[in-house]
Amino acid sequence: MAPKPDLLTQVYSTASKLNFRQSTMSDNSMKEAMDVAAASTGILALAAWLPPTAALFTIIWTALRIYESPTVQKLFGKEP
């Protein structure tokens, strides 16, 4: 009695007989969809950290402007 082929061999053999194409990422449409998903993820990640970064720079800029004001400079004993 001949050994029974495993399930994967049977499926591949049947698919080959029926001329089914194996599913791979060789299709350009699949690659383009993955590119769009990756770019969207990158843009959303950028959008997530951009507002806090902008707020931090705004706070630093405002603090520098207040420090350079004539009133604060007089408090520190420096001439404006």
Steps between C-alpha positions, in 0.01 A plus 500: 500500500639842400543768769221757513610854401456767765219755482716786371625288212144404411381863505793620290449216254130579467565872458760431231258279311234771512749771393451709814759766547675514835422808702815709534584867532619506141183679394558873456157580640584321825834679525334836436239431768774415749693816402190713562446332838863558598495865392172558684647351815803728471287810447274413792802443723635840398162660568495344846827652624492827307251693722686432828830595335351822363358580844841447661672731251226761554555490877878536456458788251255682730732457799791646302288796389392568860860470623616752236228754590620827654304438821670166572838638400456779758413238765832324428687832516589504132443798276248446218 
